[in-house]
């Protein structure tokens, strides 16, 4: 019973690590986005490519470039 438990634990751990690595590789290609938070606690996320996000991302990039 002890060897089976160790083997199961190792398989679960390896599966978790493998899943985390795959998830990280897939999300590594993340695109820029804009999160707008409002006073009432709501939030809107705008993905890069939408006209609103492109306008705000352009402004944010200019501000960051000047800050550097």
C-alpha positions as CSV (number, residue, x, y, z in Angstrom):
1,X,0.0,0.0,0.0
2,X,2.9,2.4,0.8
3,X,4.5,2.1,-2.7
4,X,1.2,2.6,-4.4
5,X,0.6,5.8,-2.5
6,X,4.0,7.2,-3.3
7,X,3.6,6.4,-7.0
8,X,0.2,8.1,-7.0
9,X,1.6,11.1,-5.3
10,X,4.4,11.3,-7.7
11,X,2.1,11.0,-10.7
12,X,-0.2,13.7,-9.4
13,X,2.8,16.0,-8.7
14,X,4.3,15.4,-12.2
15,X,0.9,16.0,-13.8
16,X,0.5,19.2,-11.9
17,X,3.9,20.5,-12.9
18,X,3.4,19.4,-16.5
19,X,0.0,21.2,-16.6
20,X,1.5,24.4,-15.1
21,X,4.3,24.4,-17.7
22,X,1.9,23.9,-20.6
23,X,-0.4,26.6,-19.2
24,X,2.6,29.0,-18.8
25,X,3.7,28.4,-22.4
26,X,0.3,29.0,-23.8
27,X,-0.3,32.2,-21.8
28,X,3.2,33.4,-22.5
29,X,1.9,34.8,-25.8
30,X,-0.5,37.1,-23.9
31,X,-1.5,40.3,-25.5
32,X,-1.7,43.7,-23.9
33,X,-5.1,44.7,-22.5
34,X,-6.7,47.6,-20.6
35,X,-8.6,47.0,-17.4
36,X,-11.0,49.9,-16.4
37,X,-12.1,49.9,-12.8
38,X,-15.2,52.0,-11.9
39,X,-16.2,53.6,-8.6
40,X,-19.1,51.2,-8.2
41,X,-16.7,48.3,-8.1
42,X,-17.3,47.1,-11.7
43,X,-14.5,46.4,-14.2
44,X,-14.3,46.2,-18.0
45,X,-11.4,44.5,-19.7
46,X,-10.6,45.7,-23.3
47,X,-8.4,43.4,-25.4
48,X,-5.7,44.7,-27.7
49,X,-7.2,45.1,-31.1
50,X,-10.4,46.9,-30.1
51,X,-10.5,50.6,-31.0
52,X,-10.9,51.7,-27.4
53,X,-8.1,49.6,-26.1
54,X,-5.7,50.6,-29.0
55,X,-6.3,54.3,-28.1
56,X,-5.7,53.8,-24.4
57,X,-2.7,51.5,-25.0
58,X,-1.1,54.1,-27.3
59,X,-1.4,56.8,-24.6
60,X,0.0,54.4,-21.9
61,X,2.9,53.4,-24.1
62,X,3.9,57.0,-24.7
63,X,3.7,57.7,-20.9
64,X,5.9,54.7,-20.1
65,X,8.4,55.7,-22.8
66,X,8.7,59.2,-21.4
67,X,9.1,57.8,-17.9
68,X,12.0,55.7,-18.9
